[in-house]
């Protein structure tokens, strides 16, 4: 209990905000729009996915499972858990 969960991030978690920034420029946006998307969308994506998956880790530990690893990617995340020392 109370052990740190290894967190890994998929490379797409960096690439998707980058494409969002480029789409602002491609749509005729200016540098201010580009920077706004870069400074808001990128961190917002990381924070929301991380908080959401940590909620799953908390719920799993409350149900007796041991969170093993957390993988973050743009469409959500994947939490690996072990139940009674066995991983599915």
Helices and strands as residue ranges (DSSP letters): E 6-9, H 12-26, H 31-62, E 65-73, E 76-83, E 86-87
